[in-house]
Amino acid sequence: MPKIVFLPNEDLCPEGAVVEAEEGQTVLEAAKANNIDIEHACEMSCACTTCHVVIREGFDSLEESDELEDDMLDKAWGLEPESRLSCQALVTKEDLVVEIPKYTLNHAKENH
């Protein structure tokens, strides 16, 4: 079973985390299943950028992003060449190292 290493994020996982993921699961689904609450304002419909992450290792193992995701990513704060929307990035057999950016474009975050 592939693993995802989430690098430390001050708000979501201060110590970082290593989680197991199932192939075909999104990075966001794997995070949520392990109590890492990556924001996802559009309910995983690829209509915003709040779940933007940077894939630090394993990026090439992911399927390429589609045009809709690329259009959304163009609006993401802190875009990098290895940026993905975690609701669209499907886990494969390879382990991943993921950085959750400190900021998103959803400045009015709601507390649940």
C-alpha positions in Angstrom: 0.0 0.0 0.0 1.5 3.4 -1.0 2.4 5.9 1.7 2.0 9.6 1.7 4.3 11.7 3.8 2.7 15.0 4.7 5.4 17.5 5.5 4.7 19.6 8.7 2.1 22.3 8.4 1.6 24.6 11.3 -2.2 24.4 11.3 -3.1 21.0 9.8 -0.3 18.6 11.0 2.4 20.4 13.0 4.5 17.3 13.3 3.9 16.1 9.8 2.4 12.7 9.1 2.9 9.4 7.3 -0.3 7.8 6.1 -1.3 4.8 4.0 -3.3 5.4 0.9 -5.2 3.1 -1.5 -4.4 3.2 -5.2 -7.0 5.3 -6.9 -7.7 7.4 -3.8 -7.1 11.1 -4.1 -4.5 12.8 -2.0 -7.3 14.8 -0.3 -9.3 11.6 0.5 -6.2 10.0 2.1 -5.5 13.2 4.1 -9.1 13.4 5.4 -9.2 9.7 6.3 -6.2 10.4 8.6 -7.6 13.6 10.2 -5.6 16.0 8.1 -8.3 18.5 7.2 -7.1 20.0 3.9 -9.6 22.7 3.0 -11.8 21.9 0.0 -14.3 24.7 -0.5 -15.8 23.2 -3.7 -16.4 19.7 -2.2 -13.8 18.1 -4.4 -15.4 19.2 -7.7 -12.3 20.9 -9.2 -13.9 24.3 -9.0 -11.5 26.1 -6.6 -7.9 26.0 -5.4 -8.3 25.6 -1.6 -6.9 22.0 -1.7 -3.7 23.1 -3.6 -0.7 21.0 -2.5 2.9 20.6 -3.8 4.1 17.1 -4.6 7.7 17.2 -3.4 8.4 13.5 -4.3 6.5 11.1 -6.6 5.1 13.8 -8.8 5.9 11.9 -12.0 4.0 8.9 -10.8 0.7 10.8 -10.9 -1.5 11.0 -14.0 -1.1 14.3 -15.7 -3.5 17.1 -14.7 -6.3 17.8 -17.1 -7.2 21.2 -18.6 -9.8 22.0 -16.0 -7.3 21.4 -13.1 -4.6 23.4 -14.9 -7.0 26.3 -15.3 -7.8 26.2 -11.6 -4.1 25.8 -10.6 -3.3 29.0 -12.6 -5.3 30.8 -9.8 -3.6 29.1 -6.9 -1.4 31.1 -4.5 2.2 30.0 -4.5 1.9 27.9 -7.7 5.0 25.6 -8.4 5.7 23.2 -11.2 4.8 20.3 -8.9 1.5 21.8 -7.7 -1.7 19.8 -7.9 -5.2 20.0 -6.5 -5.3 17.3 -3.9 -8.9 16.5 -4.9 -7.7 15.5 -8.4 -4.3 13.9 -7.8 -4.9 10.1 -7.7 -2.5 7.9 -5.7 -0.7 5.2 -7.7 1.8 2.5 -6.5 4.5 5.1 -5.7 4.9 6.8 -2.3 4.4 10.6 -2.3 5.8 13.5 -0.2 3.3 16.3 0.0 3.6 19.9 1.2 0.4 21.7 2.2 1.0 25.4 1.5 0.5 27.7 4.4 -2.0 29.9 2.5 -4.8 29.4 0.1 -7.0 31.8 -1.8 -9.9 31.2 0.6 -9.2 33.9 3.0 -12.6 33.5 4.7 -12.1 30.0 6.1 -15.1 28.7 8.0 -14.5 26.8 11.2 -16.5 23.6 11.4 
